[in-house]
């Protein structure tokens, strides 16, 4: 049985100037032992199969395949704080692919900045932390990622892998731990409600950063 600890639940009202993108973002945290999360929610062979079907696979430095031992990286951490962000459009707003993309980018900027700050704050002597972002790298246009040309990343200090890139089942995580069933859309019709899953892993021991 997971030792779950719902640590925080925030409601953030972020209204865009353009009313077509008005929405509410709700952040929900849940902390549990990393070993338990790995055993219960990681299925790397199956999830990696989904990654291989994505155009980012092997074409983005934040995405697999990686040149480090993913299991060894994860097992260095003792706890993981999962963050589910539920994005609900305001009443009367129907998401289009364009507005969904703008909202996700705005929320990713907010979440990624917050997680990197928490990672930094938690990385005090005798502790280490690492953020996992809710999806792939958004810093450069996908077609301009330097990995396509086998060149070094432009911002290596700013990229973090996602949980799915390390083999975790995101849909099962949100349903099993948060009671949130992910909604799936089509390229021309986003779902009515969006959910992002990111995380912060922590360890009491300092170790070599991979
Ligand atoms: S920062 Fe740019 S070069 Fe680096 S992984 Fe992201 S898209 Fe690729």
Boltz pocket constraint, residues with backbone or C-beta under 6 A from the ligand:
constraints:
  - pocket:
      binder: B
      contacts: [[A, 59], [A, 60], [A, 61], [A, 62], [A, 137], [A, 138], [A, 139], [A, 140], [A, 141], [A, 142], [A, 144], [A, 145], [A, 146], [A, 147], [A, 152], [A, 153], [A, 154], [A, 155], [A, 156], [A, 159]]
      max_distance: 6.0
